[in-house]
Structure formats: C-alpha cells, structure tokens
Amino acid sequence: MTTVTETATPPHAGAPRRGPAARIVGRVGGGVLRVALVIIALFWLLPSFGLFIASLRTQADNSATGWWTALTKPAQLTVSAYQELLSGGWFVPSFWNTILITVPATLAVVIIGALAAYAFAWIDFPGRDWLFLLVVGLLVVPIQMGLIPVAKLYGGLGLMGTIPGVVIFHVAFGLPFAVFMLRNFFVGVPRDLLEAARMDGGSEWTIFRRVVLPLGMPAIASLGIFQFLWVWNDLLVALVFSDTDSQPMTKALQGQMRQFGTNIDVIAPGAFLSLIVPLIVFLAFQRYYVQGVMAGSVK
C-alpha cells in the first residue's frame, strides 16, 4: 500500500503578505491617483486658460481686474484684440517666418540624424566609435558659445539676418542630440533581422528605408516633436541671427513689449496663437511619442 505524504507549504512561500496599510493603499490608490492627476493637470493648464481669457478682454478690463472676473461677467469677452493683432501687419509675416524656420530645421535634423544614427549603429567604418564619441561630446557645448563665432562667419557669408542662417544654426546644434538619441534606439533593432534583409539582397539604403525606419518611427516622431518645440519657441537664436524681415513670432512679440507689460492686449492673443501649432503637432504625433517613451523605458 502506497502512502502519500503531503508536503506542507512553507509559510514564507508565495506572494508576501500585505499589511493593513498596504491593503488600504491598494484599494483606494487607483482612485486617489486619478484624482491627484486631474488636480495636477488642472493647475498645469490654469496659466494657459488664464492667458486665453485675458486675450479675450480689453486693455482696460485687464488693467482693472484679474482675468477670472470674466467668468462671472462674460460680457467682457471680445475678439477685438485678435482682429487688431492679425491686421497689424507684423504678426502674420512673423508667423510665416516661424513656419519657414521651424519646418526645415525639424525635417533636416530628423533626416540627417536618422541617416547618421543608422551609420553609427550598423555600418562598420574606420573611426566610427571615436567619431560617435565626438558627437556625444558636442552635446555638452552650450549654444551660447557658438553665437559670436557663427555670427562672424555669417557676416562673411552674407547669412546674417536671413532665414537660412537661422535654420542652419538650429540644424547644427540639433544634430548631436538627434544622432545620439536615434543611434541608441536603432541599436536595439535585432541583428538577425538586418542580416536576413542583407541575405535577401537588400542594400543598406533598402534596409534603412524598409526595416529600420518603420521600427524606429516612435523614436523619430519623438525627436521631431522635441526639435519642433525647441525651434518654434526659440528666442535667443532669433534675437542674434534674424532681422525685421526674417524674425519669428518670439522676437516679434518681444519687440512689442512695453514697460511693465502694459500691452497685454497684444501679448496675450499673440502668445496664445503661438501655442496653437505646437499643440496640434503634439496631439498629431502623441501616439508615436508615447510609444517612443515606453520603448525607451524597457530597453
């Protein structure tokens, strides 16, 4: 007769026991966390909402009371400030200048950075590692160090005060981060996948276009968002390298500032309009941005 011996499970096996405090946090943590995130989001959006309300009030109302009084007196709201801004003759040209600067600077950084990152990740050439270390070293160079030397160079080349000059400067200082970011992402592509593409007769350009680019789209979209926001909101480079004909919105709005910011009727609608395009770009590529962040967190 066979005797079955039951083995007692040691008290320490399995999931650890949770104390009363841990059980309470586990039950209410989800709801409390959501409420806390909503409160933080509301506080985060409060300045933008206040800017929007202030842009819909007259100069006299903004000087007399705070923007929150319009919530109980909706008669104060008007679009006259936007009409005057768009008909002023300086905002619309600066808006198009901002687009002409931001779009080429973003596309050039993304395209050149992706090609260089693929070369550093998967193409073996002499001095590759040393050259990549040089690119990484350029990340620590402050942008202020390049203003005076580049200004002297632009003066000799006739690029001072032109849109191409501003674009070239943004591209030059945006490429090191682009190469560093995309190269670290492209290295995570499985080597067997690339070797299989080479065995099928694919060239490096074909592999880059049909294999690496689709897999690296989250990182590329994240880089595009970062670069677009940096260039769109830039003021320092615009102050140094642009003139009246090539100035973006940031410099144009800065030029409209009066003492103590008394021209809130100009600054508020102008600043709010400058938020619209970056917001649209971020919402359009939000899915890829989240994928890029999540992919980078598990590498």
Helices and strands as residue ranges (DSSP letters): H 20-55, H 59-64, G 67-71, G 74-76, H 80-86, H 91-122, H 128-137, G 138-140, G 143-146, H 147-157, H 163-186, H 191-199, H 204-207, I 208-212, H 213-215, H 217-232, H 236-241, H 249-255, G 259-261, H 264-284, H 286-298
